[in-house]
Amino acid sequence: MDSTLTFNAIVLGDFGVGKTSLLNKYNSYMTLSPVPNLKEVILQDKSVNVKFRDTGSLEMLGTLPSPYYKNAQAVVFVYDITKFESFENLEKWRKRMESHLGSEELGKIYGVVVGTKVDLVQNREVDDAYARFWASKYGYPHFEVSSGDKLSVEMALNKVEQLFVEDQLRREKLQKESEELKRSLSASPRRSRRTLTSFLSYFDFCGCTFAYR
C-alpha cells in the first residue's frame, strides 16, 4: 500500500442544520470547537487521513475567518430539509468561500451537498429535485440523510473522499506516463518533439507540471 494521503474538508451551513451531529455520527465523537475531526479510511488500497473541519457555532457571527477555507480540498454544504432558508443560504456560503479562495481555486475543490433531518420528511420545505438541480450546477453530488442513520451519513461523506482518491490515482497515472515518456525521449533523441507537445497538452489538463530536460 502506498503512503498515507491527507484529505482536508470543511463543513459549511447555517447554525442548527445539524453539521456537528453529522460529523458526530461519522466520526463517533462530537466536536464543539473548530478543530479538525480526524478519521483514517481505506479507499481503493489507499490509506487516507480525512480531516473534517467543523465551524462549531462561529457561523452565528455571519462570516468565518480565512484560515477555515485555506488548504481545503473539499467542502460539504449542509442544509436542513425542513428549513428552506437554510437551503437558500448555501449560495451565500459558496460565495463566501469563493471570496476567500477565488473562483479558479474553488473550481478545483470537491464538494457534496447534504440535506439533513430527512427523518422529518413530513415537515419538508426543500424539494429534493430542486436541491439536486442546485447541486448539479456546480457538479456536486447531492444526498439526503438523517443523523440517526449512520449508513446514509457514511454514503454522503465517503463520496467526497472517493472523488479525492480517484483524482489522486488519475494524477499518479499521468505522472507515471510522463516519466515513461521522458525516459523514452531521452533514449531516442531523434523522436519528433511533436509527440511531447501533444502529450503535454493532454497532461496540462490535470493541472500537473512536467519538466523535460
Backbone hydrogen bonds, N-H to C=O, Kabsch-Sander energy under -0.5 kcal/mol:
donor,donor_aa,acceptor,acceptor_aa,energy
2,D,45,D,-0.5
5,L,47,S,-2.9
7,F,49,N,-3.0
9,A,51,K,-3.3
10,I,74,A,-1.9
11,V,53,R,-2.1
12,L,10,I,-0.5
12,L,76,V,-2.5
17,V,14,D,-1.4
22,L,18,G,-2.0
23,L,19,K,-2.1
24,N,20,T,-2.6
25,K,21,S,-2.2
26,Y,22,L,-1.8
27,N,23,L,-3.4
28,S,24,N,-1.7
32,L,30,M,-0.5
35,V,33,S,-2.9
37,N,52,F,-3.3
39,K,50,V,-2.3
41,V,39,K,-0.5
41,V,48,V,-2.6
43,L,41,V,-0.5
43,L,46,K,-2.6
46,K,43,L,-1.7
48,V,41,V,-3.1
48,V,46,K,-0.6
49,N,5,L,-3.4
50,V,39,K,-3.4
50,V,48,V,-0.9
51,K,7,F,-3.3
51,K,49,N,-0.5
52,F,37,N,-2.0
52,F,50,V,-0.6
53,R,9,A,-3.0
53,R,51,K,-0.6
54,D,35,V,-0.5
54,D,52,F,-0.7
58,L,55,T,-2.1
60,M,57,S,-1.7
61,L,58,L,-2.1
62,G,59,E,-1.6
68,Y,65,P,-1.8
69,Y,66,S,-2.0
70,K,66,S,-1.4
72,A,69,Y,-1.3
73,Q,8,N,-2.8
74,A,8,N,-1.0
75,V,110,Y,-2.1
76,V,10,I,-2.7
77,F,75,V,-0.6
77,F,112,V,-2.6
78,V,12,L,-3.0
78,V,76,V,-0.6
79,Y,114,V,-2.3
81,I,79,Y,-0.6
81,I,116,T,-1.9
83,K,80,D,-2.2
86,S,83,K,-0.8
87,F,83,K,-1.0
87,F,84,F,-0.6
88,E,84,F,-2.5
89,N,85,E,-2.1
90,L,87,F,-1.7
91,E,88,E,-1.1
92,K,88,E,-0.5
93,W,89,N,-2.4
94,R,90,L,-2.4
95,K,91,E,-2.2
96,R,92,K,-2.3
97,M,93,W,-2.0
98,E,94,R,-2.3
99,S,95,K,-2.1
100,H,96,R,-1.1
101,L,97,M,-2.1
102,G,98,E,-3.1
106,L,102,G,-2.3
107,G,103,S,-1.8
108,K,104,E,-0.5
108,K,105,E,-1.2
109,I,106,L,-1.4
110,Y,73,Q,-2.0
112,V,75,V,-1.7
113,V,141,P,-2.5
114,V,77,F,-3.3
115,G,143,F,-3.1
116,T,79,Y,-3.0
116,T,114,V,-0.6
118,V,145,V,-2.0
120,L,117,K,-2.1
121,V,118,V,-1.0
123,N,120,L,-2.5
124,R,121,V,-1.8
125,E,81,I,-3.4
126,V,81,I,-1.8
127,D,125,E,-0.6
131,A,127,D,-2.2
132,R,128,D,-2.4
133,F,129,A,-2.1
134,W,130,Y,-2.0
135,A,131,A,-2.4
136,S,132,R,-2.5
137,K,133,F,-1.2
137,K,134,W,-0.6
138,Y,134,W,-0.6
138,Y,135,A,-1.1
139,G,136,S,-0.9
140,Y,135,A,-2.6
143,F,113,V,-2.6
145,V,115,G,-3.1
149,D,146,S,-2.4
150,K,148,G,-0.7
153,V,149,D,-1.7
154,E,150,K,-2.7
155,M,151,L,-2.3
156,A,152,S,-1.6
157,L,153,V,-2.4
158,N,154,E,-2.7
159,K,155,M,-1.0
160,V,156,A,-0.8
161,E,157,L,-1.2
162,Q,158,N,-2.5
163,L,159,K,-2.1
164,F,160,V,-1.7
165,V,161,E,-2.4
166,E,162,Q,-2.6
167,D,163,L,-1.8
168,Q,164,F,-2.1
169,L,165,V,-2.5
170,R,166,E,-2.0
171,R,167,D,-2.4
172,E,168,Q,-2.4
173,K,169,L,-2.2
174,L,170,R,-2.3
175,Q,171,R,-2.6
176,K,172,E,-2.4
177,E,173,K,-2.3
178,S,174,L,-2.3
179,E,175,Q,-2.1
180,E,176,K,-2.2
181,L,177,E,-2.3
182,K,178,S,-2.3
183,R,179,E,-2.2
184,S,180,E,-2.1
185,L,181,L,-2.7
186,S,182,K,-2.1
187,A,183,R,-1.8
188,S,184,S,-1.4
191,R,188,S,-2.0
195,T,192,S,-1.3
196,L,192,S,-0.5
197,T,193,R,-2.5
198,S,194,R,-2.3
199,F,195,T,-1.9
200,L,196,L,-2.8
201,S,197,T,-1.8
202,Y,198,S,-1.4
203,F,199,F,-3.1
204,D,200,L,-2.4
205,F,202,Y,-1.2
206,C,203,F,-1.3
207,G,204,D,-1.5
208,C,203,F,-0.8
213,R,211,A,-0.5
